[in-house]
């Protein structure tokens, strides 16, 4: 499913706001959105929220055979997934161009920068090494995926602890956390990605672009740096030409932002370590905001019911008195009624009156409809009477005039008397008299 494109009005509005040095969420040019880091109950599991962009990071490990060209080094593997749950624009199955670009950038930022001591992951040279796998899942997409993913990966690696092992001859023993305390990973530094969005061919730039700002930007510059101001990787996309001064200015801003984010990660790890040591509450369930549907605990507020009668009288005295009830309903038009305060429903009475009127109309119409109209002696062919009823067309015929109605209008009265039907009727009368 393709993402919904921006309309021309939205695009013009966003570009005009950026030209006026304003952002739709109220931030300044170099401001980051609020960053929140939450750790799970297991080591190496965390959720990073960058505004409304959410990324889940999970680190796992297993013993595998090392690579042939590096027998004494462990293996690092990074995997970022963009699911349709984060945005309808992402499709499952075949990896998109954006996903491939983000995975390569993460590998260059974390693995190629040697942020983890891979030699410390060796158990037996050429036989057993630890393979560290970092899985990143995008839960909600609101822009700047790479920054949120890099923060989640670094925070999960710093929080992760692998099981302790011992080697006796060729036998390798892996101890559970109950038997021996797990061992944290050896981190040399923490590279963090900082994104800069450029507009109008590099005239304006913004830090931490949102999802709508990414749609109207002309180019993107990503700088991965640690708190020592060492650039780990840099990538420019979009096909814009940047000056040397622009890149230097972006690197200075990135150094400040990386130092702030690194300090935030360290404080979050210290708070989690302190909570685990003291036996306090930790994990995702305890970090959920209260008084929401997803909350597991809500503070109970006590209610004093000792003097509820007095409180009820005070509330009643302060409330407005009820309006006066109208004695008779106001009929605005025939067939309508007013239902107000304190007045009963008058619709049933109206229906009954309408039924009575219908019965009266039927009674006045029915005698006329069933009445037989007698014509003078001179019979004509127009002795058919139609009823006045609108529902059924009733045709009333006189018994003696059946033959008259069947004759054509050109036949005279004398011809009617000579008809064979009249002769048969006279014969029948003579037979009855003889009997």
N, C-alpha and C positions, 0 to 999 in steps of 0.2 A: 504494500500500500504506500503510495507516494504521499509525502507531507503536503499539507495545504499551503499553497503559495501565498505570499503577502500581497495585499491589494496595493494599488498605486497610492491610495490615500495613506495607508500605514507606512509605506516606504518613504513617502515624502515627509510625513510627520517625524519619523525617526531621524532621517538625515537632517531635517531642519533643527531638531532638538540637539543633535550632536554638534551642528554648526554653532549653535548658541551656547555650547559647552554645558549642556544639561542632559540628564539621563532619565529615562522613564521611571526608574525605581528610586530616584532621589539621590543617587550616589554621585560623588565627584569623579573626576577623570581617573585618578589613581587609586580609587577605593576598591577593596575586595568586599565581597559579600560575607555575611557571618559564617564562620567555620565552626562546626561542631564535630567532635570526635568521640565516639562511643565504642567501648570494647565489650566483647561478649564474655560468656562464662569460660570458654576455652581460650587457651593461648593462641594468638595469631588470628583472631577474628575481630573485625571492627567495621563500623559504619561511619563514613565521612559524609557530612552534609555541607555543601557549599551553596548557600542559599537554599533553593529548592532542588538542586542537583544532588542526588544521593548515590553513593557507590558503596557496595559491600565488598570487603576484602577478606579472603580466607587463605591462610598459609598451611601447607601440609608437607610432610617429608616421608621418604622411604629410602631403604638401602638398595642401591643398584650398582651395576658394574660401571666403572669410569670409562671415559673416552680413551681411545688408543693413543692419541697424541698428547693427552694430559692425564696420566695415570694417578697423579697425586692431588687432583683438584675435584671439588664437588661440582654439581650441576645446578644451574639456576634456570627456571622455566617460568615465563609470564604468559598469562592468557586473560584477555579482556573480552567480555561478551556483551553485546548490545541486543537486548531482548525486546520484543514488541511491548512488553509491560512498561518499559521506560518511555517509549514514544511509538505512535502508530507508523512512523516513517521507517522503523527498523523491521526487517523481515527475517524470520528464522531460516536456517539452512545455509545457503551459500554466503560466505563472508563478503561484505560490501567493501568498497574502496576506502571508505572512512575507517572501518574496523582494521583493515590491513595497515593503514597509515598510523593509527594509534598504537597498535601492537609493536610495530617497528620502532616508534619513538620511545615507548616504554623500555624496550630492550636496550636501546642506546643510552637511555638515561640511567638505568639501574644496573644492567649487567656489564655493559662496556665501560662504565665509569669505575668499576671495581669497588662498589660501595660495600660489598660483603667479602670477607676473607674466605675465598673458596678453598684454600688449602686447609683451613681448620675443619672442613667438612669431610676430610679423608679419614677413613677408618683403617683400611688396609691398602697399601699402595698397589695399584693394579688389580685389586680384587673387589673391595667394597668402599663406596663413598655415599654420602648423603645427597639425595636429589631434593632440592627445595622447589616446591611448586607454589606459585602465587596466582590465585584465581580472583579475578575482579568482575563483579556483576553490576551493571548499571541499573539501578532501580527506578530512577526518575531523571529525565533529561530536561534541563532548563539552561543549557549552555555551558561551555568550558569543561568538557568531559576530561581532557587530558590533565588539567590541574587537579581535579578531584581524584582521578585515578592514581596519579603519582603520590598524592598525600596519603591515600588509603593504602597503597602498596608499601610505602615507607613506614607508616604507623603499624601495619600488620607485621612487617618483618622485625621491627624493634620490639614488638610485644610477644613475638613467637619464641617458644622454647622447645628445643628438640629433646628426645629421650637420651639419657646417658647410656653409654655402651662401654664394654670392657672386652679386651682381646686376650685370649690365652691360647698361644700357638696359632692354629687355624680356626679356632672356635670363637665366634663373635656372639656376645650376650647383650641383648637389649633389655634395659630395666624399665619397669613401669614407673609412673610418677610417685606411686606409694612406696616403692623400694628405694628409689634415689630421686633427688630433685632434678628436674629437667635443666638443660643447659641452654642459655640464650645464645643467639647468633652473634658473631663478632662483626660489628658494623664499623667501618672506617669513617664514613661520613653519610649524610642524608641529602641526596639530591632531590630538589623540588622543582617542578615545572611552573613557569609563570608565562601566561599568554597575553599578548598585546594585539589588539585589533586595530587596523588602519582603515581610514575612510577618506574618500576623495583623493586618491592617489598619494596617500601618506601625509596629507595636510593635518588630519586630526587622528589621535590615537586614544584608545581606552584600554584599561586593565580589567581583566576578568570579564569578558563580554558575555552578555546573556544570550538566550536562544534567539530572540528577535534581532539583537544587534549582530549576531553572526550571519544572519540572512542578508543583511544589507552591507556588510563590510567588503572592502576591496582586497584585503590581504591579512594574513595572520603571521605573527612572529612568536615562536615559542623558545624560551631560554630556560635550560635546566642548570641550576646552580646550587651550591651548598652554602652553608653559613660562613665559610672562609672566603667567599666571593670567587670561587673557582668554577669556571664554566665547564659543565660536563657535556652538554650538547646544545646545539642551536639549530633551529629549522625555520625557514621562511617559506610560506606557501601563498598562492594567489597571483603570482606574476607581477608584483609591484617592485619598483626600484627604490631601495632605501639608501639614504646617505649615511656616511660614517658617523656623523654626529647623532643621528636618530638611533642607531644601534647602540652607541655608547650611553646615551640617555636611558634607553630601555634597560641596559645591563645594570645601571646604577639603581634604577627603581626595583629591578628584580632582586638585587642584593638586599635591599631593605625588606622586601616582602618575604624573602626566603628566611631571613633571620627571625621575623615574627612568627612565621608558620613553624619553624623548627622549635622555637621556644614553646609554642602551643602544644606540639606533639610530646615534648619532654614532660610538660606539666601534666598532660593527660595520662601518660604512662606512670608517673609518680603517684598520681591520685588513685589509679587502679591498683598499683602495688600496695599502697597504704591500706586501701579498703580490703584487699585480700588478706593482708597480714593481720589486721585487727578483727577480721571475721565479720566485717560490715556487709552492706548490701552492694552488689556489683552485678554487671551484666546488662543486657538490653532491657529486661523487664523492669529494672529499677530506674532506668533512665528515661522511661516514657513520661511525657507530661501528664499531670494529674487532671482530674475533672474532664476527661474525655472518654470516648467509647473504648479506646484501647487501653485505658488505665486499669491497672490491677488493684489499686488501693486508693480510696477516697477518704479524706478526713471527715469524721462524723461531727456534726455540730449539734450541741445540746439545745433543747427547746424547753422553756419554762412554761408549764401548764397549771401553775398553782392558782393564778387569778385570771382564768380565761374568761369568766363572766364579765368582769370589769373591762377587760380589753375588748370584748365583743361589743359592749355598750359604747365604748369610746369610738370604735370603728363605725358603728351604726349612726352615732350622733354626728360624726364628721361627713358621712356620706350624704349625697343629695336626696331630697325627698322624692317619692314617686310622683309622676305626673298625674293630673286629674283624669279620670276615665270619662269618656263621652257616653252619654246615656243611650243615644240612638246611633246606629251606623249611618254614615253618609253615603248615599248612593249617587255616584257621579254620573252614571249613564245606565240605561236599561240593560239588565243582565250582568251588572257588576255589583260588588259589595266591598266595604272597607273592613279589614280586620286589624284592629288597633289594640292598645293596651286595655285590658279588662273587658273587651267586647267579644261576644261569642261569634262563632262562625255562622254566616248567613247564606252560605252557598247551598245548603240543603233545601232551605225554604224556596230559593229561587228555582231550583230544579223541580220541586213539587208544583210550583205555580206554572212553570212551563209545561209540565205534563198535563195539568188541568186545562190549560189553553188548547193543547193539542187534542184532548178528548172532546172539548166543545166544538172545535173545528170539524172533527170527524162526524160528530152527531148532526151538525148542521148540513153537512154535505151528503151523508148517507141516504136520507129519505129521497132526495132528488135523484140520486144516482140509481136507486132501485125502482123508481116510479116508472110505470109503463105509460108512454105518451100515446093517446088515442087520436087518430087522424079522422078527418071527415069521411063521408061515405065514399067519396071518390078516392079510390086507392091509387097511390103512386108508388114508384119504385124507391122513394126516399123515406121508408119506414124504419130505417136502422137508426137506433138511438145509442149514442156513446155516453158513457158515464163521465161525470166530472172528476172522478178520482184520479189523482196524479200518479198513484202507485201502480194500479193495474188498469189496463184498457178493457172494459167490460162491454160487450156488444149484446144488446137486448133485442130479441126478435119476438114479434107477436105470433102466436101459434097459427092464426088464420092467414097471415100474410106471408107464409113461407114460399108459397108458389108465386106470389106477386113479386117478391124480391128476386126470384130466379129468372123472371121473364125480362126481356130487354125493354128499355124505356119506350120504344116505338110501338109496342103492342097496345091496343086500346082496351077499354073496360069490357066491351062486348066480347072481344077475342078471349079475354081472360075467363069469362063465364063459359065459353065453349071449350075450354081446355080439357084434356082427358082427365086431369086431376079432379076437376069439379064434377065430372060425370061419375066418377067412381065414388065420390063422397055422397051424391044423391042416391045411388044404388044402395049404399050401406044404410042410409037413413030409412029407405023403404023396407029393407029386410028387417031392421029393428022394429018398425011399426007393425009388420006382419006377425012377428013373434009375440 
